[in-house]
């Protein structure tokens, strides 16, 4: 019997130790009896990224698929052989397929993952007023798909503590996508959350229990959905305040799940069956609650 070493998949970024992606994908590999393993690849800086990406070109390299997290979703673009049209419009890649010729192909599953979770939550974006906190990579993907979505929101209001970062983000997105409906505001009070249908926190503020609230909780109301992309802890201070105000709430675990399902499809071109997807989702929920 010839032993075949497992194909390797994984996530690159800095940091990656908190990632729940290994839990989800290794559950899928096990359920499907695929000889593969998903690993963490922490890369400290751009030099480590360069060496890692160059090494992927080697015929002997056993890595065939990657997820990309902060801060490298834009940095990886220059190493890719092809970039999917959606990822090109967004200007960021979070999923890489490495074929048997060692060519690298980039995709963005963050945006579709977010929209899929909203669909699961039965949230209709059409004509809605959306307020967004943050101007990082997650905000880039979410704002891009909100602007591209045909039945999208009426307007998007964006606040970032460093306004110049928000301006650069919107200008960059605007090179390939119409950002006419996006307005950048000076303060969180200017988001007009009391009139918003959807508030999205795309920042890391809330990961630590000592983190401050970025908005006035009195502005939250029962006729809105508050979406925090943070999933650890499962309920941030923002979501707890929203729940007290009887608002709808959701953390980012659903987005993580759906982007992972889309990533798996890109790697394997296999449509995951409902049973496997349920196991993946359950493994994420269990891990996010520390059990």
N, C-alpha and C positions, 0 to 999 in steps of 0.2 A: 504493500500500500504506500502510495506517495503522499506525503504530508504537504498540503498547500497552506502556506502562511495566510493569515487573514488579510483581506484588503483593509486599508486604514482610511478612516474619515475623521474629521475633527473640526475644531474651532480655533481660529487664530485671533489674537487681540491682546490688550493689556488694560485691565486684568481679565482673566477668564476663570479664575478659581470658583467664582460664584455661579457659573453657568449651569443651567439644568439641561442643556442640550444633550450631553452624554446620556443622561437618564432616559430621555425620550427616544433617542436613536438606537441605543443599545437594546432597549425594550423591543423596538421594531425588528432589529436584526435577529434577536433571539426568537421572536414569534414567527418570523418567516424562515428560520433556519438558514440564514445567510452567514457565510463565513467572513464576517467583517466586524470591526470594532471601531468605536468612536472615542477619540481622545481630545484632551486639552493641549493646546500649543501656545503657551504664553510667550509673546515676543516683546522684549523690553523696549526696543526702539526701531527706527527706520532701517538701521544697518542690519539688525537681526531679521527684519522682514525681508530685506533684499536677499540675504543669504538663503533664507527659507524658500522664497519664491524661485530663486535660481535653481535650488536643489530639486524642486518639483519637476524640472525639465529632464532630470536624469532617468534613463530607462529602468533602472533598478529601484526607483522610488515607489514604495507600495501605497502611497496616498492617492486616492481617486476622487475625493470630494472634500470640500471645506465649507464651513460657515465663517463669516468674517464679522467681527464685532469691533467696537471702538478701540483704538482710534484709526483703524485702517480701511474703513469701507470705501474711502476715496483713494487712498494711497495704492491699493492693489490694482487700480484701473490700468496703470502703465505696464503691468506685467502680463496682462491678458491677451490672448490671441483673438477672441471675439467677445463682444458685449451685447447682450440682449437689448432690443430696442427700448423696453421699459426702463431697464437699468441705466441705459445711456441717457434717457430723458431725465431720470431722477439724479443722475450723476454720482451714483454710489452702488456698490455691489456688496451683498451679504452672503451670496452662495456662489461657489466655484465648482465647476465640473472639470475633472482632468481625464481626458480620454486616453485610449491605449497608445496613441501616438505622442502622448504627453503634451497635447495642446490644452490650453486652459480657456474655459468659457465662463463668462460672468453673468449672473442674474441678480435681480432684487426681489426677494419674496417678503420683505418687511411690509411694503405697501399693500400687496394683495392679502397678506396675513391679517393686517389691521381691518381691511374692508370685510374680509370673511368673518371676523369676530363680530363686527357691527351687525352683519346679516344674521348671525346666530342670535344676537341680542334683540333682533327685530327692530333695530333702529333705522328709520328711513331718513337718509341724508337730504333728500330733495327739499330745497328751499330753506334749509335750516341755517341758524346762526352758530358758528363754531368759534370758540376761543381756545387758543393754543399757548401753552407755556413752554418756552425753551426754543433753542435754535441750533440744536446739534443734529447728528445723523438720523436719529429717529424722527425728529421734526421734519427733516428734509424728505424722508420717504412718505410720511403721512400727509404733509402739505401737498406734495407732488400728486399723489393719487386723488386727493380731495379736489384738486384743480382739474385733473384729467377726467374724473368720473362724470359721465354725461348727466346723471341724475344727482349731481353734487349739491353742496350747500350754496346758499345765497351769498354768504360772505364769511370770510375767515379773518379773525383778529389775532394778531401775534404779539406776544410780549416776551422779551428776553432781558435779563438784568443788564447785559451789555448790548445796548441798542445796535451798535455797529455790526455785531455778529448777526443779528437778525436781518439787517440791511444787506449784508454780503450774501446771506443765505437766499433771500428772496430774489436778489439780482441774479444770482447763479442759477436758481431754478427757472427764472424768467427768460433765460437764454433759449430754452427749448420748450417751455410750457407757459401758457398764459397765466400770469399771477394777478390779473386785474381785480379779482375778488379779495385779494389779501391786503390787509391794512396793518402796519406796524404801529404800536402805541408806546407811549413814554412810560407808563406805569401800569401795574396790575389793575388799579382802579379803572383805568381807561378801557379795560377789556369788556366792560359792561356785562359782567357775568350774570347780573340779575335779569338780563334780556336774552342770555345765551341758551341754546337748546343742548349744546354739547361743549363740555370743558375737557380738554386733553392736557394732561401733564406729561411732557416728554423729557423732563429733566430728571436728574438723580436725586433731587431734593425730596426726601421722604424715606430714603433707604435707612437712614439713621433716625431712631425715635426722637433724638434731640433736635432734628432739623426743624426749621421754622416753617410756617405755612406761607406760601408765596402769594396767597390771596386772602381777602377778608371773608371769613366763613359766613358772615351775615348775608353775603351776596348770593350764596347757594340757595336753590329753591327746588321744590318737588317736581317741577315740570321739565327737569333737565337730566341728562346723563353725565356723570362725572367719570372720566376714563383716565386711570393712572397707569402708564406703561410699566411701572414698577410692579414686580410680582413677589418680591421678597423684601419686606414682610408682605403677606397676602393682603393685609389692610393697612394702608398708610394713614397718617394723621388726616390727610386730605379726604380720603375715602370715609374715614370714621365721621368726620364733620358732615360730609355729604349725606351719609346714612341718617344722622341725627336730623337733618333737614328734610328727610323723606325723599331725597333725590335718588335716581337710579345710579348704581355704582358698578364698576368693573375694573379689575386690575389687568395687567398685561399678559397673564398666563395664557389666555385664549389666543392673543396675537402670536406669542411664542410658539404655541402648538400649531397654528395654521401655517406660519411661515416655515416651520419644520416639516410639515406634510408636503408643502410645495417644494422645499429643498430636496426631500427624499425622492420626489417624482423626477426632478431634474437629474439627480444622480443615477437613478435606476430606470427611469421611464416606465415605472410600475405604479399603477394606481393602487394605493393601499386600500385593503378591504376594511369595512366598518369595524370588525372585531379587533384588528390590529390598531386602528386609530383610537378605539376606546381604551385599549391597554396603554398606549402612549400617553393619552390624556390623563388616565388614572395615575400613571407613574409620575407625571409632572405634579399633579395635585398633592400626591403623597409626599414627594420630595420638598415641595414648597412649604408644606406644614411641618417639615423637619421630622417626618416619621419614616 
